[in-house]
Amino acid sequence: MKRIYLDHAATSPLLPQAKKAMLKWLDCGNASSLYQEGRQAKAAIDEARERVSALLGCDFGEVVFTSGGSEAVNTALLGVARANVDPCKNTILIGVADHHCGIHCQEPLERLGYKVEFISVDQFGCANLDHLKHLLTEKVLVVSTLHANNELGTLQSASEIGSICHEVGALFHCDAVQTFGKSGYWTKVEDLRADLVSVSAHKLGGPKGAGALYVKAGTKPKQLIVGGGQEREMRAGTENVAAIAGFGVVAMASRTPNEPAEALRKLLTECGAVPTVPKNVPSLHTHIHIRFPGLVAETVLIKLDQVGISAGSGAACSSGSLEPSHVLRACGYSEAECKEGIRFTLGPETTLDEAIEAGRRIKVATAEMRERRTV
Ligand SMILES: Cc1ncc(COP(=O)(O)O)c(C=O)c1O
């Protein structure tokens, strides 16, 4: 049975051009060395930085390479907090439905002496702007929110959030891991009105373990990893040239066609799936989040795996078991409903035939599961 991969929001398969670039640079010099091998490695990093900055629409020197989206988000929040010298700026705001890499900065930030407050969301996981305005005082150092919610796919108005933050002198960090490189959502960092933007390579066919933080000129987070002066002293350590080069070659905008997602969405509704996000709410067109009421996501996902479909829930998975989704909880769902969320995410290579076949398999699988529950 041919497997159908529908979990692009978790990671996208490595593109051949990324693999080729990575193989070329697996064995290379240290980019800090002055001799030929070092200069060649440095040139490969510069080329990748050129491409990533072009896609971000920012200056070459505003890109800091990291080990991925999580490190970028951590650097934005903890790095800015550690660099701050103004004792009056003692509060940091984070979206309550953000990725765990942002939310879990709470504890280290509190240990640094900051007060962390969470911005509530509406039923679709988008920041409640009235609550944001209520929390925003001149004491706020930085505000962090997602551009697109990784579980639900809903888009927030980053530019509006950025403008609100700047009005009171707070920095704005936008986690754009789910929208970077996807055409139609933004074209340059300026569109997001953010001072810091986190992106990751593996969501667009690059390697896992590579990402970047856009740091607007004039902002300087303190490095989390101390050591050498790499990445303009914002991230120490000998660069992973292969991963950075692999990231560089995939740094171009791509557009996933609408038709496969539209077809799957329709077929899922016919199987009794309840969409979490109605059509009129701005969201990623490749993202389908649903619940099969009464069916626990973990069980459905195991069944789907058995019939050759790779899908996810977006909820944290540790020790092989899914935790109830903190995103659905923040959106006001009950504990039982928080365990029902399933996410299908399509990529540029997903075909209409695959989407239709997936719909057929899901229909049979969920009907069997429901039948077993009633006997
Ligand atoms: C919105 C969002 N932020 C951050 C991350 C973390 O990125 P990485 O896996 O590169 O650490 C992810 C990954 O799923 C994500 O979806």
Ligand as a Chemical Component Dictionary entry (heavy atoms), coordinates in Angstrom:
data_LIG
# 
_chem_comp.id                   LIG 
_chem_comp.type                 NON-POLYMER 
_chem_comp.pdbx_formal_charge   0 
_chem_comp.three_letter_code    LIG 
# 
loop_
_chem_comp_atom.comp_id 
_chem_comp_atom.atom_id 
_chem_comp_atom.alt_atom_id 
_chem_comp_atom.type_symbol 
_chem_comp_atom.charge 
_chem_comp_atom.model_Cartn_x 
_chem_comp_atom.model_Cartn_y 
_chem_comp_atom.model_Cartn_z 
_chem_comp_atom.pdbx_ordinal 
LIG C1 C1 C 0 5.059  27.418 15.092 1  
LIG C2 C2 C 0 6.288  26.635 15.388 2  
LIG N1 N1 N 0 7.280  27.221 16.071 3  
LIG C3 C3 C 0 8.422  26.581 16.343 4  
LIG C4 C4 C 0 8.621  25.284 15.946 5  
LIG C5 C5 C 0 9.903  24.614 16.280 6  
LIG O1 O1 O 0 10.737 24.501 15.151 7  
LIG P1 P1 P 0 11.886 23.414 15.104 8  
LIG O2 O2 O 0 11.238 22.092 14.937 9  
LIG O3 O3 O 0 12.721 23.796 13.920 10 
LIG O4 O4 O 0 12.651 23.523 16.375 11 
LIG C6 C6 C 0 7.619  24.615 15.249 12 
LIG C7 C7 C 0 7.772  23.211 14.844 13 
LIG O5 O5 O 0 6.840  22.464 14.727 14 
LIG C8 C8 C 0 6.421  25.318 14.952 15 
LIG O6 O6 O 0 5.420  24.758 14.277 16 
# 
loop_
_chem_comp_bond.comp_id 
_chem_comp_bond.atom_id_1 
_chem_comp_bond.atom_id_2 
_chem_comp_bond.value_order 
_chem_comp_bond.pdbx_ordinal 
LIG C1 C2 SING 1  
LIG C2 N1 SING 2  
LIG C2 C8 DOUB 3  
LIG N1 C3 DOUB 4  
LIG C3 C4 SING 5  
LIG C4 C5 SING 6  
LIG C4 C6 DOUB 7  
LIG C5 O1 SING 8  
LIG O1 P1 SING 9  
LIG P1 O2 DOUB 10 
LIG P1 O3 SING 11 
LIG P1 O4 SING 12 
LIG C6 C7 SING 13 
LIG C6 C8 SING 14 
LIG C7 O5 DOUB 15 
LIG C8 O6 SING 16 
# 
